[in-house]
Amino acid sequence: MVGDGINDSTALAQADVSMAMGKGSDIAMDVAKMTIISSDLTKIPEAIHLSKSTVRTIKQNLFWAFIYNLIGIPIATNKDKILSVHSEGITEEEVMQKVKEAGFKIELLTQ
């Protein structure tokens, strides 16, 4: 819903996606989810494109944050064990066992 007047404010408030035009009434701008500063109707597709690209960026950031935590949490929880590999002369098989344990922790976190 796109509107700019007092009579549009009810529809703007109830709409899932609502845009108010900048030179419209204050109540329309208050209840709308988005306000386009100018009164140029050609800005509406630009605003929709901008909002879609913003959502895409948020999803990408959440994905990379999840991957970072997926890798970082097991390393952080096993930091002492990983560092002790060089000082204690732990065998490669024991290192692989610790990596598997970290994988199980990741699996528990994702469930």
TORBARO-532275 format. One record per residue (C-alpha): x, y, z. Coordinates in steps of 0.05 Angstrom, whole numbers, padded with zeros to 5 digits, always signed. Each point is the difference from the previous one (the first is absolute). Example, Ala and Ser with C-alpha at 12.3 -4.5 7.8 and 13.67 -1.06 7.14 Angstrom:
% residues 2
+00246-00090+00156/+00027+00069-00013/
% end
This chain:
% residues 111
+00000+00000+00000/+00026+00069-00018/-00035+00061+00026/+00010+00072+00022/-00063+00024+00033/-00039-00006+00065/-00051-00045-00034/+00057-00048-00020/+00027-00008+00071/-00047-00057+00020/+00019-00041-00061/+00073+00016+00009/-00002-00024+00072/-00034-00066-00019/+00043-00015-00061/+00058-00049+00003/+00041+00047-00042/-00017+00074+00002/+00034+00062-00027/-00018+00072+00013/+00020+00057-00044/+00042+00054+00032/-00045+00059-00015/-00061-00035+00027/-00032+00004+00068/+00039-00012+00064/-00046-00056+00022/+00011-00038-00066/+00076+00005+00010/-00006-00023+00072/-00039-00063-00014/+00035-00021-00064/+00057-00050+00002/+00041+00042-00048/-00002+00074-00019/+00025+00024-00067/+00025+00071+00012/-00019+00027-00069/-00070-00006-00030/+00028-00031-00063/-00037-00065-00015/+00058-00026-00041/+00039-00008+00064/-00045-00058+00022/+00035-00053-00042/+00068+00026+00024/-00024-00006+00073/-00023-00072-00013/+00067-00017-00032/+00037+00031+00058/-00040-00039+00052/+00011-00066-00038/+00075+00012-00004/+00001+00017+00074/-00035-00065+00018/+00048-00038-00045/+00060+00032+00036/-00030-00018+00068/-00009-00072-00021/+00072-00003-00026/+00027+00029+00065/-00040-00051+00041/+00027-00057-00043/+00072+00022+00009/-00009+00012+00074/-00028-00071+00006/+00060-00028-00037/+00048+00041+00042/-00031-00026+00064/-00003-00070-00027/+00075+00001-00008/+00019+00047+00056/-00038-00030+00059/+00032-00069-00002/+00069+00032-00009/-00013+00045+00060/-00025-00057+00044/+00059-00044-00018/+00053+00054-00001/+00038-00029+00058/-00002-00070-00030/+00024+00025-00068/+00057+00040+00031/+00022-00059+00043/+00011-00042-00063/+00069+00031-00012/+00023+00001+00072/-00021-00071+00020/+00018-00037-00064/-00070-00025-00013/-00006-00047-00059/-00037+00017-00064/-00055-00051+00017/-00015+00035+00065/-00004+00067-00037/-00050-00030-00048/-00040-00026+00059/-00003+00070+00029/-00023+00027-00067/-00055-00052-00002/-00021+00020+00071/-00004+00072-00024/-00043-00022-00058/-00048-00034+00048/-00005+00065+00040/-00017+00036-00064/-00054-00051-00015/-00030+00010+00069/+00000+00075-00008/-00037-00003-00067/-00056-00045+00026/
% end
